[in-house]
Amino acid sequence: MTNKIALITGASAGIGHEFAKKLSQQGYDLILVARREDRLVEISKQLTTKSEIITADLAKAEECFRLYEETKDKNISILINCAGFGDFGAFTTTSLDKELEMIDVNIKAVHILTKKFLPDMIARNEGYILNVASVAGLMPAGPYMATYYATKAYVTSFTSAIAEELEEKKSNVYVGSLCPGPVDTEFNQVADVKFNLKGITSEYCVNYALDKMYKRKKIIVPTMLLKGALFSSKLAPRNLVVRLTSRQQKKKQG
């Protein structure tokens, strides 16, 4: 009997890398997806189960469709949409090219891959799709990371809507979003920020995420501190939350 298969995008570093290690430990064979083949090769050597490497630039829609076509017959049991990145700065000063690429990776890739793989899972009436968003996606806005916050808001809204549709159909397929705060990964370097709050480890984030995913939690927020902050933000006026977020964001300047 062959192992079930998990497909992980953004598997070359950070949370994606940790998902690969953990799911391999749980017995899943893996399909690892990222742009950096050399990193994927090194990661595959650390795994205890079979792994397939697919290099793809998910900022390109055609690469997302190619990824699906190459893997659609493998009966993917778990899809982790983890590829994504951020940027920091006033909207008038940040790079338009980088922002458009961010939208393509953080939104379009997640949308396309969810759209393509979900019907296959529904037909089998089994499977998990976990879209990695951010606590940013649960906030009203993020000055100085305007595009990043907006992309993650899309992911959380999009994912929650699909989850409700599946629940109403009594489907056994799970779709949920992971919304962590600061995690100790390469994200900071790519976005050119530093966090004043201590980040959680990728290992803790992934262990928590998988536990809640198997328990079918639709929105997964690691740590009680973040949950408390989100609850407080819902009680405060929207304009005040945005203003306080702006002040906090300015402290992140790398």
Disulfide bonds with the S-S distance in Angstrom:
none
